[in-house]
Amino acid sequence: MKGKHKSYFLIITVILILINVFFILRSGRWGGHKKDFDRIDTVTAGKSKLIIISSDAKLSKETVKKLAQTFVQVYPALTLRFNPSSSRKIILLLDTVYKGIAGTKGDIVRINSKWLIRHPQETDVLTHELMHVVQNFPIDVKLTWIKEGMADYVRYKIGLNNINAKWKLPPLTQEHNYVNSYRVAAKFFVWLEQRYGGLLIDHLNSTLFQQGYSAAFWSLETGRTLDQLWSDYMFREFRKNQ
C-alpha cells in the first residue's frame, strides 16, 4: 500500500505542476506556450527532483537522458556550495515555442528544443540555468553581468559536456569588459579566484544573499576597486600572452 500511496502522490504532484506550468505559459509573459506534451520524465538527485516536460517528439531520448544526468551530478553540488535552501523541485520545459535559447524563472527552466536538436552536445546549458535557480537572492540583484558571469563560471568549473560541445572561455581582447557578462565575466571570476583565493566567489555569493550588491565588496575582499581589478586582469593576461 505504501508503494501505491507514493505513486498516487507522484501523479497528483505532476498534475499540479502541469496546471501551474500551463497558467504561467498561458499568461503570455514568457513567450507563448504549447498545450500538448510529448513526454514527461522525473529524475531524483538526493532530496531534489527534476521534472522534465517535453513538447517536442523530435528531441532524442539520448539528449533528454544527458540532461537528466547533468541535473543529477550538477544540482547537488550547486546547492551545497551556493544555496542549501534552493528549491528541491525543478521543472524543465523542452519547448518548441520558446524563441530564446534558454531561460529561468524561479524554479522553472525553459530550453528551446529546436535549438537543442541542432546542438545536442550543449546539455550544459542546463548547468548554467540551474545556477539561476540556485541564485534565488532575497534581495533583487539587477547586475546581470554578475548573475550571468557566475552561471558561466559554474558551467566552466563543473560542466559535464563542455569539451564535446566545444564550449570554452574566450580569449581576452581589448574590447572586453566585465559588463559583457557571460563567458567574459566568467573568465574574470576564474582569474580573481586564482589570484585572491578560492573562496572569493563564494564570499560574493554569500554577500548577494545577505546584503545585496555593493561596489565596496571588491575593496573589502581584495583591497582594489572593481575597475582596478579589471585593469590588473587585463595587464597581467596580456603580458602573460606576449
C-alpha positions in Angstrom: 0.0 0.0 0.0 2.9 2.4 0.8 4.1 2.0 -2.8 0.7 2.8 -4.2 0.3 5.9 -2.0 3.7 7.0 -3.2 2.7 6.5 -6.9 -0.6 8.4 -6.3 1.3 11.3 -4.6 3.7 11.5 -7.6 0.8 11.5 -10.1 -1.0 14.3 -8.2 2.2 16.3 -7.9 2.8 16.1 -11.7 -0.8 17.1 -12.4 -0.5 20.2 -10.1 2.8 21.1 -11.7 1.4 20.8 -15.2 -1.5 23.1 -14.2 0.9 25.6 -12.7 3.1 25.5 -15.9 0.1 25.8 -18.1 -1.1 29.0 -16.4 2.4 30.5 -16.3 2.9 30.0 -20.1 -0.7 30.9 -20.9 -0.2 34.3 -19.3 2.0 35.2 -22.3 4.7 36.7 -20.1 7.2 34.1 -21.2 7.0 33.7 -25.0 3.8 31.6 -25.6 3.1 28.0 -24.8 2.3 24.6 -26.3 -0.5 22.7 -24.7 0.5 19.2 -25.8 3.3 17.4 -24.1 5.2 14.6 -25.8 6.7 13.0 -22.7 7.3 13.6 -19.0 10.3 12.2 -17.1 11.2 12.5 -13.5 14.7 12.2 -12.1 15.9 12.5 -8.5 19.2 13.7 -7.1 19.3 13.3 -3.3 16.4 15.3 -1.9 16.0 17.2 -5.2 13.8 16.3 -8.1 13.7 17.4 -11.8 10.5 17.0 -13.8 11.3 17.1 -17.5 8.3 18.0 -19.7 9.0 17.8 -23.4 6.7 19.1 -26.1 9.0 18.0 -29.0 8.7 14.5 -30.3 11.8 15.1 -32.4 14.1 15.6 -29.4 16.1 12.4 -28.9 15.8 10.3 -25.8 19.6 10.4 -25.6 19.6 14.2 -25.2 16.9 14.0 -22.6 19.0 11.4 -20.8 22.0 13.6 -20.8 20.0 16.5 -19.4 18.8 14.2 -16.6 22.4 13.1 -15.9 23.5 16.7 -15.8 20.9 17.5 -13.2 21.9 14.5 -11.0 25.6 15.4 -11.0 25.4 19.2 -11.0 22.5 20.4 -9.0 23.5 18.8 -5.6 27.0 20.4 -6.0 25.5 23.8 -6.8 23.0 23.8 -3.8 25.7 22.6 -1.4 28.2 25.3 -2.4 25.9 28.3 -3.2 22.4 27.8 -1.6 21.5 24.8 0.6 17.9 26.3 0.8 17.5 26.2 -3.0 14.3 24.7 -4.5 14.0 20.9 -4.2 11.6 20.6 -7.2 12.6 22.0 -10.6 10.6 21.9 -13.8 12.4 21.7 -17.1 10.4 22.6 -20.2 11.8 21.5 -23.5 9.6 23.7 -25.6 9.1 24.2 -29.4 7.6 27.6 -29.0 10.2 29.4 -26.9 12.2 31.7 -29.1 15.3 32.2 -26.9 17.9 29.5 -26.2 17.2 29.0 -22.5 15.7 30.9 -19.6 14.8 30.5 -16.0 12.0 32.0 -13.8 12.1 30.8 -10.2 12.3 27.0 -10.3 11.1 26.7 -13.9 13.8 26.3 -16.6 12.8 26.6 -20.3 15.0 25.4 -23.2 14.3 25.8 -26.9 14.0 22.2 -28.0 14.6 23.1 -31.7 17.9 24.7 -30.7 18.8 21.7 -28.6 18.2 19.4 -31.6 20.6 21.4 -33.6 23.2 21.5 -30.7 22.7 18.1 -29.0 26.1 18.4 -27.1 25.0 21.6 -25.5 23.4 19.9 -22.5 25.4 22.1 -20.1 23.1 24.9 -20.9 21.1 23.3 -18.1 24.1 23.7 -15.8 24.0 27.4 -16.5 20.3 27.6 -15.9 20.4 25.5 -12.7 22.7 28.1 -11.3 20.0 30.7 -11.9 17.6 28.5 -9.9 20.1 28.5 -7.1 20.6 32.3 -7.4 17.3 32.9 -5.6 18.6 36.0 -4.0 16.2 37.5 -1.4 17.4 41.0 -2.4 16.9 41.8 -6.1 20.3 41.7 -7.9 19.9 43.7 -11.0 23.6 43.4 -12.0 23.1 40.9 -14.9 26.8 40.6 -15.5 27.4 39.1 -12.1 24.5 36.6 -12.3 25.3 35.5 -15.8 29.0 35.5 -15.2 28.6 33.3 -12.2 26.4 30.9 -14.2 29.0 30.5 -16.9 31.7 30.3 -14.2 30.0 27.2 -12.7 29.5 25.8 -16.2 33.2 26.2 -16.8 34.0 24.6 -13.4 31.7 21.7 -13.2 30.0 21.3 -16.6 30.0 17.7 -17.8 30.0 18.1 -21.6 31.9 21.3 -22.4 34.6 19.6 -24.4 32.1 17.7 -26.6 30.2 21.0 -27.1 33.4 22.8 -27.9 32.4 25.3 -25.2 35.2 27.3 -23.6 36.0 30.7 -22.1 37.0 33.2 -24.8 40.5 34.8 -25.4 40.6 38.2 -23.7 40.5 41.2 -26.1 41.0 44.9 -25.6 37.2 45.3 -26.3 36.2 43.1 -23.4 34.8 44.4 -20.2 33.3 42.6 -17.2 29.9 44.1 -18.1 30.0 41.9 -21.3 28.8 39.3 -18.9 28.5 35.5 -19.5 31.8 33.9 -20.5 33.8 37.1 -20.4 32.8 37.8 -16.8 33.2 34.1 -16.0 36.8 34.2 -17.1 37.4 37.2 -15.0 35.9 35.4 -12.0 38.3 32.5 -12.6 41.2 34.9 -12.6 40.0 36.6 -9.4 39.7 33.2 -7.7 43.2 32.2 -8.7 44.7 35.5 -7.6 42.7 36.2 -4.4 41.8 32.8 -3.1 39.3 30.0 -3.9 36.6 31.4 -1.7 36.2 34.8 -3.3 33.2 33.8 -5.5 31.7 32.1 -2.5 32.0 35.3 -0.5 30.4 37.3 -3.4 27.5 34.8 -3.5 27.0 35.0 0.3 27.1 38.8 0.2 24.4 38.9 -2.5 22.2 36.6 -0.4 22.7 38.5 2.9 23.2 42.1 1.9 22.7 42.6 -1.8 25.4 44.0 -4.1 27.7 46.8 -3.1 30.7 48.1 -5.0 32.6 48.1 -1.7 32.7 44.3 -1.8 35.7 44.3 -4.0 37.7 46.7 -2.0 36.9 44.8 1.2 37.9 41.5 -0.2 40.9 42.5 -2.3 42.0 46.0 -1.5 41.2 47.0 -5.1 38.1 48.5 -6.7 36.3 46.6 -9.4 37.7 48.7 -12.2 41.2 48.4 -10.7 40.8 44.7 -10.6 39.8 44.6 -14.3 42.8 46.7 -15.2 45.1 44.4 -13.3 43.5 41.4 -15.0 43.9 42.8 -18.5 47.5 43.9 -17.8 48.6 40.6 -16.4 46.8 38.5 -19.0 48.2 40.4 -22.0 51.7 40.5 -20.5 51.5 36.7 -20.0 50.5 36.1 -23.6 53.2 38.3 -25.2 
